[in-house]
Amino acid sequence: MTIIEQIRELAKQLTEQERVTVMRELKNTDASLTAQLGEAKVCPHCSSSMIIKHSMFNGRQRSKCKTCGKTFTMLTGTPIHGLKKVSLWQDY
């Protein structure tokens, strides 16, 4: 059983008020996650810790690896990388 199937089974056991609370918490988590993304600690391409702030793009800090020269954000390599409307991630 996948994690999604397990979550669906658990959700069926919740009361309506508990479901509303869980949904509210998930939305708050999504908002705080995007607020906490900040800047990277290691390069997702080569795992080097030699990174510097590079620029801002769409309100997100871009970083540049001094080892491999590639640029990235904290969203690089995540399921939401490349999405135009990150705030709608929970809806999908």
C-alpha positions in Angstrom: 0.0 0.0 0.0 1.4 3.4 -1.0 1.7 6.3 1.4 -1.1 8.1 -0.5 -3.4 5.1 -0.1 -2.6 5.0 3.6 -3.4 8.7 4.0 -6.7 8.2 2.2 -7.6 5.4 4.5 -6.7 7.4 7.6 -8.7 10.4 6.2 -11.8 8.3 6.0 -11.6 7.8 9.8 -11.6 11.5 10.5 -14.7 13.6 11.5 -15.7 16.5 9.4 -14.2 19.0 11.9 -10.9 17.0 12.0 -10.8 17.1 8.1 -11.3 20.9 8.1 -8.5 21.2 10.7 -6.1 19.0 8.7 -6.8 20.9 5.5 -6.2 24.2 7.3 -2.9 22.9 8.7 -1.8 21.7 5.3 -2.5 25.1 3.7 -0.6 26.8 6.5 2.3 24.3 6.1 2.4 25.0 2.3 2.5 28.8 3.0 5.2 28.5 5.6 7.2 26.0 3.5 7.4 28.5 0.7 8.3 31.2 3.2 11.0 29.0 4.7 12.6 27.9 1.4 15.2 30.8 1.7 18.5 29.8 0.3 20.3 26.5 -0.4 23.0 25.0 1.9 24.4 22.6 -0.7 24.4 22.3 -4.5 21.8 19.8 -5.7 23.9 19.0 -8.8 27.3 18.2 -7.2 26.6 18.4 -3.4 29.3 21.0 -2.9 28.8 23.4 0.1 30.7 26.2 -1.7 27.7 28.2 -2.9 27.0 31.9 -3.1 23.9 34.1 -3.5 23.5 34.7 -7.2 20.3 36.7 -8.0 16.5 36.8 -7.4 14.0 35.4 -9.8 10.2 35.5 -9.3 10.8 36.4 -5.6 13.1 33.4 -5.0 16.7 33.6 -4.1 18.9 31.9 -6.7 22.3 30.4 -5.7 25.4 29.6 -7.7 27.8 26.8 -7.0 31.4 27.8 -7.1 32.5 24.2 -7.8 30.3 23.3 -10.8 29.1 26.8 -11.8 25.4 25.8 -12.0 22.6 28.0 -10.6 19.6 26.8 -8.7 16.9 27.6 -6.2 15.6 25.6 -3.2 12.9 24.2 -5.5 15.4 22.6 -7.8 15.0 18.9 -7.8 11.6 19.0 -6.1 8.2 18.1 -7.5 7.2 21.8 -7.5 10.3 22.8 -9.5 9.1 24.5 -12.7 5.6 25.1 -11.6 4.3 28.6 -12.5 1.9 28.8 -9.6 3.5 27.2 -6.6 0.7 28.4 -4.3 -1.7 26.0 -6.2 0.4 22.9 -5.4 -1.9 21.7 -2.7 -4.9 22.0 -5.1 -3.3 19.6 -7.6 
